[in-house]
């Protein structure tokens, strides 16, 4: 069995009091702002795709942004920006490991 040790941070589009966060495209907007933070640094056209360290997704019907800890190692201020966004908007934050969809037991 493969051990998944890297833990991502899941910023969920639900406030601590259970309300759905708006606007509905908040996850795509946040990930878009973070698009230039990537392995090897920004490259021409990198703003056209999401960073592998900050990915918008939907889990169980809830908009989320999955933030990889490598972002913190690459640029502490970028990490702080994302974490402060979650705190300032009172969003639920969970640390977990996202399993690849092709692995047994992974959500897909």
Backbone as ProteinMPNN parsed JSONL, in Angstrom:
{"seq_chain_A": "XXXXXXXXXXXXXXXXXXXXXXXXXXXXXXXXXXXXXXXXXXXXXXXXXXXXXXXXXXXXXXXXXXXXXXXXXXXXXXXXXXXXXXXXXXXXXXXXXXXXXXXXXXXX", "coords_chain_A": {"N_chain_A": [[0.842, -1.176, 0.0], [0.528, 2.237, -0.799], [1.83, 5.011, 0.894], [0.503, 8.153, 1.53], [1.96, 11.018, 2.183], [2.191, 13.759, 1.825], [0.465, 16.587, 2.739], [-2.204, 18.483, 1.789], [-3.749, 21.715, 1.97], [-7.09, 22.374, 2.32], [-9.161, 24.791, 1.331], [-12.317, 25.575, 1.992], [-15.426, 26.442, 0.499], [-17.258, 27.254, 2.448], [-18.452, 29.045, 5.128], [-17.46, 29.403, 8.596], [-19.803, 29.426, 10.049], [-21.466, 27.947, 8.475], [-22.528, 28.985, 6.097], [-22.759, 29.277, 2.514], [-20.04, 30.421, 0.668], [-19.754, 33.382, -1.229], [-18.646, 35.283, -4.083], [-19.881, 32.818, -6.455], [-17.809, 31.945, -8.056], [-15.481, 32.135, -6.597], [-13.347, 30.363, -5.989], [-12.075, 29.822, -8.428], [-11.248, 32.403, -9.025], [-9.448, 32.987, -6.906], [-7.506, 30.97, -7.323], [-6.71, 31.752, -9.86], [-5.431, 34.195, -9.364], [-3.217, 33.192, -8.107], [-1.847, 31.89, -10.092], [0.709, 32.364, -11.215], [2.528, 31.427, -9.418], [4.512, 28.823, -9.289], [6.32, 25.719, -9.853], [9.606, 26.398, -10.868], [9.024, 29.007, -11.362], [7.228, 31.907, -12.735], [6.239, 31.741, -16.169], [6.114, 32.723, -19.639], [2.765, 32.969, -20.535], [1.892, 31.529, -18.327], [-0.129, 32.516, -16.826], [-2.379, 31.599, -17.95], [-3.133, 29.155, -17.04], [-3.81, 27.161, -14.111], [-1.802, 27.164, -11.151], [0.082, 24.323, -10.087], [0.161, 24.231, -7.412], [-2.02, 25.461, -6.299], [-5.116, 24.833, -6.626], [-8.348, 25.011, -7.991], [-11.329, 23.267, -7.158], [-14.129, 21.006, -6.85], [-15.539, 19.415, -4.158], [-17.59, 16.973, -2.95], [-19.772, 18.575, -3.694], [-19.032, 21.075, -2.783], [-17.366, 24.059, -3.356], [-13.86, 24.384, -3.515], [-10.434, 25.258, -2.773], [-7.463, 23.712, -3.33], [-4.494, 23.746, -1.711], [-1.12, 23.289, -2.034], [1.58, 22.374, 0.126], [4.093, 23.03, -0.905], [3.925, 25.544, -1.963], [4.255, 27.263, 0.208], [6.959, 26.814, 0.795], [8.116, 27.78, -1.532], [7.276, 30.488, -1.761], [6.716, 32.37, 0.84], [5.145, 34.637, 1.307], [3.136, 34.436, -0.629], [1.87, 32.121, 0.241], [0.958, 33.073, 2.736], [-0.834, 35.001, 1.796], [-2.896, 33.438, 0.646], [-3.743, 31.923, 2.874], [-4.508, 34.002, 4.581], [-6.621, 35.032, 3.093], [-8.499, 32.997, 3.421], [-8.843, 33.127, 6.225], [-9.687, 35.824, 6.589], [-12.142, 35.755, 5.316], [-13.518, 33.996, 6.807], [-13.516, 31.257, 6.191], [-13.815, 27.681, 6.123], [-11.073, 25.613, 6.809], [-9.166, 22.816, 6.053], [-6.781, 20.28, 6.663], [-5.511, 17.773, 4.667], [-4.993, 14.813, 2.652], [-5.052, 14.699, -0.754], [-6.189, 12.192, -2.729], [-5.103, 10.584, -5.709], [-7.348, 10.229, -8.47], [-7.307, 7.789, -9.806], [-6.599, 5.846, -8.022], [-7.371, 3.094, -5.811], [-10.121, 3.544, -3.667], [-10.13, 6.255, -3.849], [-11.873, 9.321, -4.249], [-13.921, 10.083, -6.995]], "CA_chain_A": [[0.0, 0.0, 0.0], [1.294, 3.476, -0.908], [1.526, 5.997, 1.935], [0.432, 9.523, 1.043], [2.401, 11.822, 3.308], [2.021, 15.181, 1.559], [-0.861, 17.056, 3.122], [-2.628, 19.738, 1.221], [-4.716, 22.491, 2.731], [-8.333, 22.534, 1.583], [-9.963, 25.953, 1.709], [-13.663, 25.218, 1.565], [-16.323, 27.568, 0.265], [-18.288, 27.285, 3.482], [-17.973, 29.807, 6.276], [-17.504, 28.644, 9.855], [-21.185, 29.301, 10.52], [-22.199, 27.074, 7.573], [-23.044, 29.641, 4.897], [-21.993, 29.126, 1.274], [-19.299, 31.64, 0.363], [-20.027, 34.004, -2.522], [-19.343, 34.849, -5.287], [-19.79, 31.385, -6.734], [-16.545, 31.632, -8.733], [-14.379, 32.574, -5.735], [-12.223, 29.417, -6.042], [-11.375, 30.063, -9.689], [-10.608, 33.716, -8.918], [-8.287, 32.866, -6.024], [-6.498, 30.169, -8.021], [-6.213, 32.566, -10.962], [-4.47, 35.153, -8.796], [-2.026, 32.442, -7.703], [-1.382, 31.101, -11.234], [2.128, 32.542, -11.543], [3.344, 30.733, -8.417], [4.619, 27.453, -9.79], [7.708, 25.242, -9.928], [10.375, 27.064, -11.916], [8.628, 30.402, -11.459], [6.307, 32.237, -13.831], [6.721, 31.658, -17.551], [5.134, 33.324, -20.553], [1.534, 32.201, -20.67], [1.529, 30.773, -17.122], [-1.38, 33.07, -16.295], [-3.49, 30.95, -18.643], [-3.444, 27.894, -16.372], [-3.656, 27.217, -12.66], [-0.592, 26.637, -10.553], [-0.138, 23.01, -9.483], [0.167, 24.42, -5.953], [-3.244, 26.143, -5.865], [-6.03, 24.289, -7.632], [-9.771, 25.027, -7.643], [-12.029, 22.006, -7.401], [-15.373, 20.832, -6.103], [-15.548, 18.155, -3.416], [-18.907, 16.753, -2.341], [-20.643, 19.701, -3.995], [-18.531, 22.302, -2.158], [-16.205, 24.668, -4.021], [-12.664, 24.378, -2.673], [-9.128, 25.457, -3.371], [-6.486, 22.822, -2.723], [-3.217, 24.449, -1.672], [-0.032, 22.366, -1.725], [2.572, 23.007, 1.017], [5.261, 23.514, -1.653], [3.758, 26.981, -2.154], [4.858, 27.913, 1.381], [8.415, 26.734, 0.639], [8.498, 28.59, -2.692], [7.029, 31.909, -1.509], [5.968, 32.474, 2.094], [4.144, 35.703, 1.203], [2.021, 33.897, -1.404], [1.183, 31.227, 1.177], [0.246, 33.923, 3.693], [-1.955, 35.623, 1.091], [-3.979, 32.454, 0.517], [-4.244, 31.6, 4.21], [-5.202, 35.188, 5.087], [-7.89, 35.089, 2.377], [-9.402, 32.066, 4.11], [-9.132, 33.656, 7.56], [-10.458, 37.067, 6.485], [-13.495, 35.437, 4.861], [-14.056, 33.04, 7.783], [-13.748, 30.003, 5.49], [-13.331, 26.468, 6.755], [-9.802, 25.134, 6.279], [-8.876, 21.461, 6.507], [-5.555, 19.689, 6.138], [-5.761, 16.386, 4.282], [-4.229, 14.354, 1.493], [-5.904, 14.447, -1.908], [-5.779, 10.968, -3.402], [-5.334, 10.598, -7.15], [-8.622, 9.613, -8.815], [-7.143, 6.435, -10.34], [-6.199, 4.929, -6.948], [-8.499, 2.5, -5.107], [-10.571, 4.289, -2.496], [-10.113, 7.693, -4.118], [-13.122, 9.871, -4.749], [-13.746, 10.424, -8.389]], "C_chain_A": [[0.885, 1.234, 0.0], [0.86, 4.423, 0.199], [1.549, 7.384, 1.311], [0.762, 10.436, 2.219], [2.235, 13.314, 3.08], [0.602, 15.583, 1.915], [-1.117, 18.406, 2.492], [-3.567, 20.436, 2.194], [-5.915, 22.701, 1.821], [-9.06, 23.749, 2.147], [-11.338, 25.709, 1.124], [-14.539, 26.454, 1.453], [-17.51, 27.584, 1.19], [-17.703, 28.058, 4.658], [-18.103, 28.96, 7.544], [-18.916, 28.494, 10.404], [-22.089, 28.576, 9.516], [-22.769, 27.71, 6.323], [-22.145, 29.365, 3.691], [-21.341, 30.458, 0.946], [-19.615, 32.103, -1.051], [-18.943, 35.019, -2.824], [-19.074, 33.385, -5.599], [-18.492, 30.994, -7.437], [-15.314, 32.026, -7.913], [-13.152, 31.673, -5.866], [-11.4, 29.635, -7.315], [-10.644, 31.402, -9.656], [-9.34, 33.636, -8.065], [-7.172, 32.084, -6.711], [-5.908, 30.939, -9.199], [-5.183, 33.578, -10.504], [-3.148, 34.448, -8.494], [-1.367, 31.704, -8.867], [0.107, 31.244, -11.535], [3.061, 31.877, -10.532], [3.366, 29.258, -8.759], [6.074, 27.018, -9.775], [8.43, 25.902, -11.101], [10.006, 28.52, -12.108], [7.699, 30.662, -12.626], [6.996, 32.158, -15.187], [5.708, 32.362, -18.443], [3.926, 32.405, -20.704], [1.101, 31.465, -19.413], [0.245, 31.299, -16.49], [-2.608, 32.416, -16.933], [-3.891, 29.615, -18.017], [-3.205, 28.027, -14.882], [-2.301, 26.657, -12.235], [-0.879, 25.242, -10.005], [-0.167, 23.085, -7.956], [-1.112, 25.058, -5.428], [-4.329, 25.852, -6.899], [-7.487, 24.393, -7.165], [-10.402, 23.682, -7.981], [-13.353, 22.037, -6.66], [-15.326, 19.452, -5.457], [-16.879, 18.039, -2.68], [-19.824, 17.962, -2.511], [-20.207, 21.037, -3.404], [-17.316, 22.796, -2.938], [-15.058, 24.724, -3.03], [-11.469, 24.853, -3.488], [-8.173, 24.565, -2.602], [-5.123, 23.506, -2.845], [-2.137, 23.475, -1.213], [1.01, 23.073, -0.853], [3.828, 23.495, 0.308], [5.151, 25.009, -1.928], [4.423, 27.744, -1.012], [6.38, 27.917, 1.269], [8.914, 27.639, -0.48], [8.383, 30.089, -2.399], [6.119, 32.058, -0.295], [4.893, 33.556, 2.027], [2.928, 35.246, 0.396], [1.188, 32.956, -0.526], [0.347, 32.04, 2.166], [-0.973, 34.587, 3.052], [-3.152, 34.675, 1.036], [-4.585, 32.132, 1.885], [-4.999, 32.79, 4.83], [-6.538, 35.394, 4.378], [-8.915, 34.202, 3.089], [-9.806, 32.619, 5.477], [-10.033, 34.885, 7.476], [-11.898, 36.831, 6.067], [-14.16, 34.359, 5.701], [-14.39, 31.692, 7.135], [-13.179, 28.822, 6.275], [-12.075, 25.983, 6.036], [-9.511, 23.779, 6.899], [-7.566, 21.001, 5.893], [-5.817, 18.22, 5.884], [-4.866, 16.032, 3.118], [-5.217, 14.046, 0.386], [-5.367, 13.229, -2.642], [-6.022, 11.093, -4.897], [-6.594, 9.788, -7.479], [-8.482, 8.186, -9.298], [-6.717, 5.428, -9.286], [-7.445, 4.346, -6.269], [-8.839, 3.325, -3.864], [-10.594, 5.79, -2.722], [-11.474, 8.115, -4.65], [-12.937, 10.244, -6.202], [-14.96, 10.763, -9.123]], "O_chain_A": [[1.884, 1.281, 0.718], [-0.335, 4.619, 0.421], [2.513, 7.747, 0.637], [-0.045, 10.608, 3.133], [2.146, 14.072, 4.045], [-0.357, 14.977, 1.437], [-0.338, 19.346, 2.65], [-4.103, 19.823, 3.117], [-5.77, 23.152, 0.685], [-9.515, 23.741, 3.291], [-11.503, 25.644, -0.094], [-14.399, 27.398, 2.231], [-18.631, 27.888, 0.781], [-16.602, 27.765, 5.125], [-18.777, 27.929, 7.55], [-19.201, 27.549, 11.139], [-23.311, 28.575, 9.662], [-23.44, 27.028, 5.548], [-20.929, 29.236, 3.828], [-21.999, 31.498, 0.944], [-19.727, 31.286, -1.965], [-18.363, 35.575, -1.892], [-18.14, 32.789, -5.062], [-18.113, 29.823, -7.413], [-14.233, 32.227, -8.467], [-12.026, 32.17, -5.855], [-10.17, 29.632, -7.273], [-9.545, 31.523, -10.198], [-8.29, 34.151, -8.45], [-6.014, 32.502, -6.68], [-4.724, 30.789, -9.502], [-4.176, 33.795, -11.178], [-2.081, 35.05, -8.615], [-0.413, 30.958, -8.648], [0.708, 30.311, -12.069], [4.263, 31.779, -10.776], [2.389, 28.537, -8.556], [6.97, 27.858, -9.691], [7.897, 25.948, -12.21], [10.61, 29.205, -12.933], [7.41, 29.762, -13.414], [8.179, 32.469, -15.324], [4.564, 32.571, -18.039], [4.065, 31.211, -20.968], [0.045, 30.832, -19.414], [-0.394, 30.599, -15.704], [-3.737, 32.652, -16.504], [-4.884, 29.012, -18.425], [-2.472, 28.914, -14.444], [-1.739, 25.783, -12.894], [-1.977, 24.997, -9.505], [-0.488, 22.101, -7.291], [-1.272, 25.185, -4.214], [-4.439, 26.54, -7.914], [-7.827, 23.924, -6.079], [-10.045, 23.046, -8.972], [-13.652, 22.984, -5.933], [-15.099, 18.446, -6.13], [-17.24, 18.908, -1.886], [-20.559, 18.33, -1.594], [-20.932, 22.026, -3.511], [-16.359, 22.052, -3.154], [-15.244, 25.064, -1.862], [-11.49, 24.851, -4.719], [-8.08, 24.646, -1.377], [-4.662, 23.804, -3.947], [-2.232, 22.904, -0.127], [1.293, 24.251, -1.071], [4.566, 24.304, 0.871], [6.169, 25.679, -2.109], [5.082, 28.759, -1.242], [7.024, 28.91, 1.608], [10.005, 28.201, -0.39], [9.276, 30.864, -2.742], [4.903, 31.893, -0.394], [3.832, 33.403, 2.633], [1.802, 35.634, 0.71], [-0.042, 32.995, -0.551], [-0.821, 31.734, 2.404], [-2.019, 34.72, 3.688], [-4.279, 35.065, 1.342], [-5.806, 32.077, 2.028], [-6.003, 32.604, 5.517], [-7.49, 35.878, 4.99], [-10.052, 34.613, 3.324], [-10.982, 32.582, 5.84], [-11.024, 34.984, 8.2], [-12.782, 37.611, 6.418], [-15.234, 33.866, 5.356], [-15.393, 31.061, 7.467], [-12.19, 28.956, 6.995], [-12.026, 25.949, 4.806], [-9.597, 23.609, 8.115], [-7.278, 21.299, 4.734], [-6.285, 17.501, 6.767], [-4.075, 16.854, 2.654], [-6.118, 13.225, 0.562], [-4.231, 13.23, -3.117], [-7.039, 11.648, -5.313], [-6.868, 8.776, -6.835], [-9.444, 7.423, -9.215], [-6.492, 4.263, -9.613], [-8.464, 5.029, -6.161], [-7.956, 3.744, -3.116], [-11.044, 6.529, -1.847], [-12.134, 7.385, -5.39], [-11.855, 10.69, -6.584], [-14.897, 11.065, -10.315]]}, "name": "protein", "num_of_chains": 1, "seq": "XXXXXXXXXXXXXXXXXXXXXXXXXXXXXXXXXXXXXXXXXXXXXXXXXXXXXXXXXXXXXXXXXXXXXXXXXXXXXXXXXXXXXXXXXXXXXXXXXXXXXXXXXXXX"}
